[in-house]
């Protein structure tokens, strides 16, 4: 997530404008070079929601610090009561740092969020119940993919047993295929609601 256009949920691609250059000074102030004014993280959040791409550079060193500023926006949103990231998800992300599969996670998350963004209008117009079911299925698909990538070793803190003795886990590929079929069925129901 190097810039706002690759951030999940952003309406990336809606604007062909060049990214706005933001300079961050040592006093933590952010300067928008397009409007020649100082702005806040809330302004950057609003720009992201409107699909306006930006890059943040350290004013002294010239380093691109967009990723850390976007992370700071997420952290402030989470701390401010607008939580979206479940504790179990955060634990899974932390556990994957340094793991051999770490390099696959950003691509997976980016693809997942891109698919979510493409269907966002349908989600908003659909009835709540299909949305809740789809959210559960997406979470189950993410967990199945995580289990597949980590070989079933990743568990929530507090430790669930890896396997009950004598039981064989269902193949993750079958579970993913089933989830895809269910997702397709829900998609066709949503299309029916739109028509």
C-alpha positions, -999 to 999 in steps of 0.1 A, spaced: 0 0 0 24 26 -12 -2 52 -20 -38 59 -16 -48 44 -49 -38 10 -36 -56 14 -3 -86 -9 0 -119 8 -3 -105 38 -21 -123 46 -54 -90 42 -72 -90 48 -108 -119 73 -107 -95 101 -113 -67 104 -139 -52 133 -120 -16 131 -107 -13 123 -70 -14 152 -47 20 157 -30 18 161 8 48 171 28 51 161 64 72 184 86 91 176 118 64 193 138 40 166 124 22 191 103 10 181 68 12 205 39 -9 200 8 12 214 -21 -18 215 -44 -39 238 -22 -9 254 -5 -24 248 29 -18 228 60 -42 198 64 -49 171 90 -52 133 88 -89 138 85 -84 156 53 -63 127 40 -91 103 50 -116 124 31 -93 125 1 -90 87 2 -128 82 5 -133 104 -26 -107 85 -46 -81 113 -47 -47 99 -48 -19 114 -27 17 107 -17 32 118 16 69 127 17 91 136 47 99 173 41 134 169 55 146 137 40 123 134 10 114 98 19 80 85 8 61 79 40 27 73 25 24 38 40 31 49 75 7 78 73 -21 56 59 -14 31 87 -16 60 112 -50 69 98 -62 33 102 -49 32 138 -66 64 147 -99 51 132 -96 19 152 -87 38 184 -116 63 178 -143 37 180 -146 30 143 -133 -5 145 -133 -27 114 -104 -50 121 -114 -80 143 -89 -90 170 -84 -124 155 -76 -108 121 -50 -85 137 -34 -115 155 -32 -134 122 -15 -105 105 10 -101 133 17 -138 133 25 -137 96 53 -111 100 85 -129 93 67 -160 81 78 -175 48 43 -167 34 45 -130 44 51 -118 8 19 -134 -3 -3 -117 22 -3 -81 7 -13 -95 -27 -41 -116 -12 -54 -87 8 -52 -63 -21 -71 -87 -44 -97 -93 -17 -103 -57 -11 -104 -49 -49 -131 -75 -53 -150 -60 -23 -147 -25 -38 -160 -37 -72 -191 -51 -55 -195 -23 -30 -225 -7 -47 -243 -40 -48 -235 -46 -12 -250 -13 -2 -282 -18 -22 -287 -55 -12 -307 -66 18 -288 -68 51 -291 -106 55 -273 -116 22 -246 -90 31 -241 -106 65 -239 -141 50 -214 -128 23 -193 -112 50 -192 -145 70 -183 -164 38 -155 -139 29 -141 -142 65 -143 -180 62 -125 -179 28 -98 -156 43 -94 -180 72 -92 -210 49 -66 -193 28 -46 -184 59 -48 -220 72 -37 -232 38 -8 -208 36 4 -216 71 -2 -253 70 -27 -251 99 -1 -238 124 -16 -203 129 -40 -202 158 -56 -175 179 -38 -166 211 -51 -188 239 -43 -218 217 -68 -240 200 -55 -275 195 -40 -279 161 -60 -311 154 -80 -336 174 -63 -369 173 -76 -392 147 -95 -365 127 -83 -355 93 -90 -320 82 -111 -314 51 -89 -303 22 -87 -265 21 -91 -265 -17 -125 -282 -14 -136 -257 12 -125 -228 -10 -144 -243 -39 -175 -246 -18 -172 -211 -6 -168 -199 -42 -200 -217 -52 -218 -202 -23 -205 -167 -32 -217 -172 -68 -251 -182 -56 -253 -151 -34 -241 -129 -63 -269 -142 -85 -294 -135 -57 -281 -100 -54 -283 -95 -92 -319 -107 -90 -326 -81 -63 -312 -54 -85 -333 -64 -115 
